[in-house]
Amino acid sequence: MASQPPALDILVREPDGFSVWSGPPYPPGSSPPVRLPKAACSAAYFSTDGSRLLAMVASASATVYDCRTLSVVRSFELPGLLAAALSPTGAFLQTFQKSSSPQEKNVTVWHVDTATALYQHYQKNMSKATWPMIQFSADESVACRMMTNEIQFFDPKDFTKGFVYKLRLPGIAAMQLASAPGSHVAGFVPEAKGVPASVQIFSCDKDAQSQAVARRSFFRCSTVQFHWNKGSTGLLVLAQADVDKTNQSYYGETKLNYLTTDRAFEGIVPLIMPARATIFNKKCNPLLELGEGPYNTIRWNPKGRWFGNLPGDMAFWDYSEKKLVGKTKAECSVTSEWSPDGRHFMTATTAPRLQIDNGIKIFDHNGSLQFKKMFEKLYQADWKPEAPERFGDIADLTTSLGSVKIEETKKQAQSSKSAQASSKAPANVAAKPTAYRPPHAKNSADVQDKLFGGLASTGGEMSKNALRNKKRREKQKEKKAAEGSGAPADDD
């Protein structure tokens, strides 16, 4: 007899604490059942496998819950607590506390079930890029951390040994351990003294670390983001620079590189403006073009479909059929994610990114709105992680997708016709290029009007300095025109 699939749960965090809801579906007009009543916290996170939940109260405590029963497994009283993180299966807890001196070890690895401090060391500061300090593979068989000029590896079965071996990588500034499996680790070394920046991939096997299994070098790069695939065979490296020396982008320069651990292929995925959504194969060849537009998010359904998010608009695609199957809207979404069973899609408008219209929306897999709840202020909304394999296939998903009608087909056809008509306009009529305006200034007139009640300057009236500068520029133009025509200057 097949086992029952796990129930869906949702973590909801507000200013006064967090609670855990039972997931959809919900009867029409009803509120979600609350599995765990609201409890105080400043941050809350599920473990990667969804077995445990961590709730942290800043400068005070960290509490670990069992997600099956939502009972407290262990509570840690930690004065000066600044950050905490669970390992993938929830067996270990890392904490970072304020420290007054290097002699005071402020980073601790705890065994959750026994509340035993397994390993401690001093860390002067902590950033989002370097936390958690120790990275684990999904099965917690491999653990490592980045230190000055090296990566140190631990034995998760016995942290009391300290690090058991190390990998020298001079100048390393960032690293990412492959998760499933934990077979490889990637390290980033920034550009220095004319030597280009580089990303290198090494095996986690001590006896196979004499040389990198893959390497990519590039100039004009200050930071990177690593994204390992499932299986740890491929790595995407998003290399970024704050300034674009080619002057093609106001937002700096970005390059997307792809490396494989078997050295079979490495290349650059082209990033083109205006934004375009494209699906590539492992050799960086395009498989499916999804059109241009202000796309900013793509979410793959655990059962194989995916979602593209535009500003306020959502498009649901069937990848196997290479077709758009539905559209809907979720204005001002800050976060968006499929449920583990692939049947539901949740978007959330959260603070501090947006301070108004905070709320949660849950859609069916074909884009129809199933649930909506607004909040005065919402900080977080997350599905409890579950392995998609535990839910089985969705027999009715393909059937329902085939019956979805795209309402905007005619509008798209009309817009394409108008675009073709405009393209037939005479080529000698060129539009005058407009001056560049940064994004934050595009709506400045409307904002000023709201702020000052219509009293802000609309540009019809110039200040004295502006008038003086305008007259000076006009005189300079007249003088240059007179010199160019060879007209004699007036002799009085």
WODA-V762066 format. One record per residue. N is the residue number from 1. SS is DSSP state (h for helix, s for strand, l for the rest). PHI is phi in whole degrees, -180 to 180 (NA if undefined). D_FIRST is the distance of its C-alpha to the first C-alpha in Angstrom with 1 decimal. Layout:
((N & SS & PHI & D_FIRST) (N & SS & PHI & D_FIRST))
This chain:
((1 & l & NA & 0.0) (2 & l & -67 & 3.8) (3 & l & -74 & 6.4) (4 & l & -71 & 9.2) (5 & l & -67 & 12.2) (6 & l & -67 & 15.3) (7 & l & -78 & 18.1) (8 & l & -83 & 21.3) (9 & s & -130 & 24.5) (10 & s & -129 & 28.1) (11 & s & -92 & 31.0) (12 & s & -125 & 34.3) (13 & s & -120 & 37.6) (14 & s & -116 & 40.9) (15 & l & -59 & 44.3) (16 & l & -96 & 43.7) (17 & s & 141 & 40.3) (18 & s & -122 & 36.6) (19 & s & -143 & 33.7) (20 & s & -121 & 30.0) (21 & s & -100 & 28.6) (22 & s & -74 & 25.1) (23 & l & -80 & 24.5) (24 & l & -69 & 24.6) (25 & l & -83 & 24.2) (26 & l & -117 & 27.0) (27 & l & -61 & 28.4) (28 & l & -56 & 31.8) (29 & l & 79 & 34.6) (30 & l & -100 & 32.6) (31 & l & -96 & 32.7) (32 & l & -64 & 29.8) (33 & l & -64 & 28.5) (34 & s & -95 & 30.0) (35 & s & -82 & 27.7) (36 & s & -128 & 30.7) (37 & s & -60 & 34.2) (38 & s & -61 & 36.9) (39 & s & -131 & 38.2) (40 & l & -66 & 41.2) (41 & l & -170 & 40.9) (42 & l & -108 & 42.8) (43 & s & -160 & 39.8) (44 & s & -148 & 36.0) (45 & s & -146 & 33.5) (46 & s & -85 & 29.8) (47 & l & -69 & 29.0) (48 & l & -59 & 27.9) (49 & l & -88 & 24.3) (50 & l & 77 & 24.3) (51 & l & -82 & 23.8) (52 & s & -138 & 27.3) (53 & s & -130 & 30.1) (54 & s & -109 & 33.8) (55 & s & -121 & 36.5) (56 & s & -115 & 40.1) (57 & s & -110 & 43.3) (58 & l & -55 & 46.2) (59 & l & 63 & 48.7) (60 & l & -137 & 46.9) (61 & s & -157 & 43.3) (62 & s & -136 & 39.8) (63 & s & -122 & 36.7) (64 & s & -111 & 33.2) (65 & s & -110 & 30.2) (66 & s & -86 & 26.6) (67 & l & -71 & 24.7) (68 & l & -72 & 21.7) (69 & l & -107 & 24.0) (70 & l & 58 & 27.2) (71 & s & -96 & 29.2) (72 & s & -75 & 32.1) (73 & s & -83 & 31.4) (74 & s & -161 & 35.1) (75 & s & -121 & 38.2) (76 & s & -116 & 41.1) (77 & s & -87 & 44.7) (78 & l & -134 & 46.3) (79 & l & -61 & 49.8) (80 & l & 74 & 50.7) (81 & s & -67 & 47.1) (82 & s & -111 & 47.2) (83 & s & -155 & 43.8) (84 & s & -150 & 40.5) (85 & s & -151 & 37.4) (86 & s & -92 & 34.0) (87 & l & -73 & 32.7) (88 & l & -54 & 29.6) (89 & l & -99 & 27.2) (90 & l & 80 & 29.5) (91 & l & -77 & 30.7) (92 & s & -123 & 34.3) (93 & s & -125 & 36.6) (94 & s & -105 & 39.8) (95 & s & -131 & 42.7) (96 & s & -126 & 46.1) (97 & s & -120 & 49.0) (98 & l & -61 & 52.6) (99 & l & -134 & 54.9) (100 & l & -93 & 58.7) (101 & l & -157 & 59.4) (102 & l & -61 & 58.0) (103 & l & -72 & 58.0) (104 & l & -94 & 55.4) (105 & l & -74 & 52.0) (106 & l & -111 & 50.1) (107 & s & -109 & 46.8) (108 & s & -130 & 44.3) (109 & s & -104 & 40.9) (110 & s & -106 & 39.1) (111 & s & -87 & 36.2) (112 & l & -63 & 34.3) (113 & l & -64 & 32.8) (114 & l & -105 & 36.2) (115 & l & 58 & 38.6) (116 & s & -95 & 40.5) (117 & s & -79 & 42.7) (118 & s & -86 & 41.8) (119 & s & -154 & 44.3) (120 & s & -140 & 47.1) (121 & s & -155 & 49.7) (122 & l & -95 & 52.2) (123 & l & -133 & 51.7) (124 & l & -65 & 54.6) (125 & l & -143 & 52.8) (126 & l & -143 & 49.4) (127 & l & -133 & 48.5) (128 & l & -62 & 45.5) (129 & l & -73 & 45.7) (130 & l & -109 & 45.8) (131 & l & -114 & 43.2) (132 & l & -73 & 41.1) (133 & l & -62 & 43.5) (134 & s & -103 & 40.9) (135 & s & -100 & 38.2) (136 & s & -114 & 34.8) (137 & l & -75 & 32.4) (138 & l & -60 & 28.8) (139 & l & -94 & 27.7) (140 & l & 61 & 31.1) (141 & l & -88 & 32.2) (142 & l & -127 & 35.4) (143 & s & -142 & 37.8) (144 & s & -152 & 41.2) (145 & s & -144 & 43.9) (146 & s & -95 & 47.0) (147 & s & -127 & 50.4) (148 & l & -59 & 53.9) (149 & l & 64 & 54.1) (150 & s & -163 & 50.9) (151 & s & -116 & 47.1) (152 & s & -105 & 46.2) (153 & s & -110 & 43.0) (154 & s & -115 & 41.4) (155 & l & -98 & 39.1) (156 & l & -60 & 36.4) (157 & l & -78 & 35.9) (158 & l & -154 & 39.5) (159 & h & -69 & 41.3) (160 & h & -66 & 44.3) (161 & h & -71 & 45.4) (162 & l & 75 & 46.3) (163 & s & -75 & 45.9) (164 & s & -98 & 45.6) (165 & s & -159 & 46.9) (166 & s & -139 & 48.2) (167 & s & -117 & 48.6) (168 & s & -77 & 52.1) (169 & l & -148 & 52.3) (170 & l & -56 & 55.7) (171 & l & 84 & 55.7) (172 & s & -59 & 52.0) (173 & s & -122 & 51.3) (174 & s & -157 & 47.5) (175 & s & -148 & 44.4) (176 & s & -149 & 40.7) (177 & s & -83 & 38.2) (178 & l & -63 & 35.4) (179 & l & -96 & 32.1) (180 & l & -133 & 29.2) (181 & l & -86 & 30.3) (182 & l & -86 & 33.5) (183 & l & -92 & 35.5) (184 & s & -139 & 38.5) (185 & s & -136 & 40.8) (186 & s & -111 & 43.1) (187 & s & -129 & 46.6) (188 & s & -116 & 49.2) (189 & s & -117 & 52.9) (190 & l & -68 & 55.2) (191 & l & -65 & 58.3) (192 & s & -156 & 61.4) (193 & l & 53 & 65.0) (194 & l & 82 & 64.6) (195 & s & -88 & 61.5) (196 & l & -65 & 58.6) (197 & s & -68 & 55.3) (198 & s & -149 & 52.5) (199 & s & -119 & 48.7) (200 & s & -127 & 47.6) (201 & s & -112 & 44.2) (202 & s & -123 & 44.0) (203 & s & -74 & 41.4) (204 & l & -84 & 40.2) (205 & l & -76 & 40.8) (206 & h & -55 & 44.1) (207 & h & -82 & 45.4) (208 & h & -122 & 44.8) (209 & l & -105 & 46.6) (210 & l & -68 & 50.1) (211 & l & -149 & 49.9) (212 & l & -70 & 47.9) (213 & l & -82 & 45.3) (214 & s & -157 & 46.2) (215 & s & -151 & 49.0) (216 & s & -141 & 50.3) (217 & s & -115 & 53.7) (218 & s & -162 & 55.1) (219 & l & -91 & 58.0) (220 & l & 53 & 58.0) (221 & l & -148 & 54.9) (222 & l & -112 & 54.8) (223 & s & -141 & 51.1) (224 & s & -137 & 47.7) (225 & s & -124 & 44.1) (226 & s & -103 & 41.4) (227 & s & -140 & 38.0) (228 & s & -81 & 35.8) (229 & l & -84 & 33.2) (230 & l & -74 & 29.6) (231 & l & 112 & 30.1) (232 & l & 60 & 33.6) (233 & l & -103 & 35.4) (234 & s & -138 & 37.4) (235 & s & -134 & 39.4) (236 & s & -94 & 41.0) (237 & s & -122 & 44.2) (238 & s & -94 & 45.8) (239 & s & -95 & 49.4) (240 & s & -130 & 51.6) (241 & s & -129 & 55.3) (242 & l & -67 & 56.9) (243 & l & -122 & 59.8) (244 & l & -94 & 59.7) (245 & l & -71 & 62.9) (246 & l & -86 & 62.8) (247 & l & 61 & 63.1) (248 & l & -94 & 60.3) (249 & l & -141 & 58.2) (250 & l & -70 & 59.2) (251 & l & -96 & 55.9) (252 & l & 95 & 56.5) (253 & s & -114 & 55.1) (254 & s & -132 & 51.5) (255 & s & -131 & 50.2) (256 & s & -111 & 46.6) (257 & s & -110 & 46.3) (258 & s & -128 & 43.4) (259 & s & -129 & 43.1) (260 & s & -121 & 40.8) (261 & l & -78 & 40.3) (262 & l & -96 & 40.9) (263 & l & 63 & 44.3) (264 & l & -72 & 43.3) (265 & l & -159 & 44.3) (266 & s & -149 & 45.9) (267 & s & -171 & 47.4) (268 & s & -116 & 48.2) (269 & s & -87 & 46.2) (270 & l & -67 & 49.0) (271 & l & -112 & 49.1) (272 & l & -118 & 51.3) (273 & l & -109 & 52.9) (274 & l & -66 & 52.4) (275 & l & -55 & 48.7) (276 & s & -139 & 46.6) (277 & s & -98 & 42.8) (278 & s & -139 & 42.0) (279 & s & -102 & 38.9) (280 & s & -112 & 40.0) (281 & l & -91 & 38.4) (282 & l & -72 & 38.7) (283 & l & -103 & 42.2) (284 & l & 65 & 43.3) (285 & l & -95 & 43.8) (286 & s & -67 & 43.1) (287 & s & -104 & 40.2) (288 & s & -150 & 40.3) (289 & s & -95 & 43.1) (290 & s & -109 & 42.1) (291 & s & 93 & 45.7) (292 & s & -92 & 48.1) (293 & l & 155 & 48.0) (294 & l & -79 & 47.7) (295 & l & -71 & 44.1) (296 & l & -134 & 43.1) (297 & s & -150 & 39.3) (298 & s & -131 & 36.5) (299 & s & -129 & 32.8) (300 & s & -80 & 30.1) (301 & l & -70 & 26.8) (302 & l & -57 & 23.8) (303 & l & -100 & 22.5) (304 & l & 114 & 25.9) (305 & l & -88 & 28.3) (306 & s & -144 & 31.2) (307 & s & -130 & 33.7) (308 & s & -113 & 37.5) (309 & s & -113 & 39.4) (310 & l & -104 & 43.1) (311 & l & -63 & 45.3) (312 & l & 90 & 43.7) (313 & s & -109 & 42.0) (314 & s & -127 & 38.5) (315 & s & -122 & 37.6) (316 & s & -103 & 34.1) (317 & s & -115 & 33.9) (318 & s & -101 & 31.5) (319 & l & -68 & 32.2) (320 & l & -63 & 30.8) (321 & l & -95 & 33.1) (322 & l & 57 & 35.9) (323 & s & -144 & 36.6) (324 & s & -80 & 37.0) (325 & s & -114 & 34.7) (326 & s & -173 & 35.7) (327 & s & -137 & 38.1) (328 & s & -158 & 38.6) (329 & s & -127 & 40.6) (330 & l & -149 & 40.0) (331 & l & -61 & 43.5) (332 & l & 59 & 44.4) (333 & l & -71 & 40.9) (334 & l & -96 & 41.1) (335 & s & -124 & 37.5) (336 & s & -157 & 34.6) (337 & s & -162 & 31.0) (338 & s & -73 & 27.8) (339 & l & -73 & 24.8) (340 & l & -60 & 22.1) (341 & l & -85 & 19.7) (342 & l & 78 & 22.7) (343 & l & -94 & 23.0) (344 & s & -132 & 26.0) (345 & s & -133 & 29.3) (346 & s & -114 & 31.4) (347 & s & -119 & 35.2) (348 & s & -141 & 37.4) (349 & s & -103 & 41.2) (350 & l & -126 & 42.1) (351 & l & -89 & 45.2) (352 & l & -86 & 47.3) (353 & l & -57 & 47.0) (354 & l & -130 & 47.5) (355 & l & -94 & 49.0) (356 & l & -126 & 48.7) (357 & l & 55 & 46.1) (358 & s & -71 & 43.3) (359 & s & 178 & 39.9) (360 & s & -123 & 36.2) (361 & s & -128 & 35.0) (362 & s & -121 & 31.4) (363 & s & -110 & 31.0) (364 & s & -74 & 28.3) (365 & l & -67 & 27.4) (366 & l & -102 & 30.2) (367 & l & 99 & 32.8) (368 & l & -83 & 33.0) (369 & s & -69 & 33.8) (370 & s & -109 & 31.2) (371 & s & -154 & 32.6) (372 & s & -147 & 36.0) (373 & s & -144 & 37.6) (374 & s & -100 & 41.0) (375 & s & -131 & 42.3) (376 & l & -66 & 45.8) (377 & l & -155 & 44.8) (378 & l & -128 & 41.5) (379 & l & -101 & 41.1) (380 & s & -162 & 37.5) (381 & s & -148 & 34.2) (382 & s & -134 & 31.1) (383 & s & -74 & 27.4) (384 & l & -73 & 25.4) (385 & l & -64 & 24.3) (386 & l & -146 & 20.7) (387 & l & -71 & 19.4) (388 & h & -57 & 19.0) (389 & h & -63 & 16.2) (390 & h & -75 & 13.9) (391 & h & -103 & 14.3) (392 & l & 73 & 13.6) (393 & l & -79 & 16.2) (394 & l & -104 & 18.2) (395 & h & -65 & 18.5) (396 & h & -87 & 21.3) (397 & h & -67 & 23.3) (398 & h & -63 & 25.1) (399 & h & -63 & 25.8) (400 & h & -68 & 27.3) (401 & h & -66 & 29.3) (402 & h & -69 & 30.9) (403 & h & -94 & 32.2) (404 & l & -73 & 33.8) (405 & l & -105 & 37.6) (406 & l & -91 & 39.7) (407 & l & -71 & 42.6) (408 & l & -97 & 44.9) (409 & h & -62 & 45.3) (410 & h & -64 & 48.7) (411 & h & -62 & 49.9) (412 & h & -64 & 48.9) (413 & h & -64 & 50.8) (414 & h & -63 & 53.8) (415 & h & -67 & 53.8) (416 & h & -68 & 53.7) (417 & h & -65 & 56.6) (418 & h & -65 & 58.6) (419 & h & -67 & 57.9) (420 & h & -67 & 59.2) (421 & h & -63 & 62.2) (422 & h & -68 & 63.0) (423 & h & -71 & 62.7) (424 & l & -85 & 65.5) (425 & l & -64 & 67.9) (426 & l & -55 & 71.1) (427 & l & -73 & 70.4) (428 & l & -80 & 73.7) (429 & l & -94 & 72.5) (430 & l & -103 & 70.8) (431 & l & -72 & 69.3) (432 & l & -73 & 71.0) (433 & l & -64 & 68.6) (434 & l & -94 & 67.9) (435 & l & -68 & 68.1) (436 & l & -70 & 65.0) (437 & l & -127 & 63.6) (438 & l & -62 & 60.9) (439 & h & -55 & 57.8) (440 & h & -71 & 58.8) (441 & h & -102 & 62.1) (442 & l & -65 & 60.9) (443 & l & -109 & 60.7) (444 & h & -64 & 63.5) (445 & h & -65 & 65.8) (446 & h & -65 & 63.3) (447 & h & -64 & 62.4) (448 & h & -64 & 66.1) (449 & h & -63 & 66.8) (450 & h & -71 & 64.1) (451 & h & -69 & 65.3) (452 & h & -106 & 69.0) (453 & l & 63 & 69.0) (454 & l & 85 & 70.5) (455 & l & -94 & 73.2) (456 & l & -70 & 72.0) (457 & l & -67 & 74.1) (458 & l & -101 & 73.0) (459 & l & 97 & 75.1) (460 & l & -75 & 78.0) (461 & l & -120 & 80.1) (462 & l & -102 & 80.8) (463 & l & -74 & 81.8) (464 & h & -62 & 85.3) (465 & h & -63 & 83.9) (466 & h & -64 & 81.9) (467 & h & -64 & 85.0) (468 & h & -63 & 87.1) (469 & h & -66 & 84.6) (470 & h & -64 & 84.4) (471 & h & -64 & 88.2) (472 & h & -63 & 88.4) (473 & h & -64 & 86.0) (474 & h & -65 & 87.9) (475 & h & -65 & 91.2) (476 & h & -64 & 89.7) (477 & h & -64 & 88.5) (478 & h & -63 & 92.0) (479 & h & -66 & 93.6) (480 & h & -65 & 91.4) (481 & h & -66 & 92.1) (482 & h & -66 & 95.8) (483 & h & -67 & 95.7) (484 & h & -70 & 93.8) (485 & h & -84 & 96.3) (486 & l & 76 & 99.3) (487 & l & -68 & 100.9) (488 & l & -70 & 103.6) (489 & l & -70 & 103.1) (490 & l & -67 & 105.3) (491 & l & -107 & 108.5) (492 & l & -96 & 110.0))
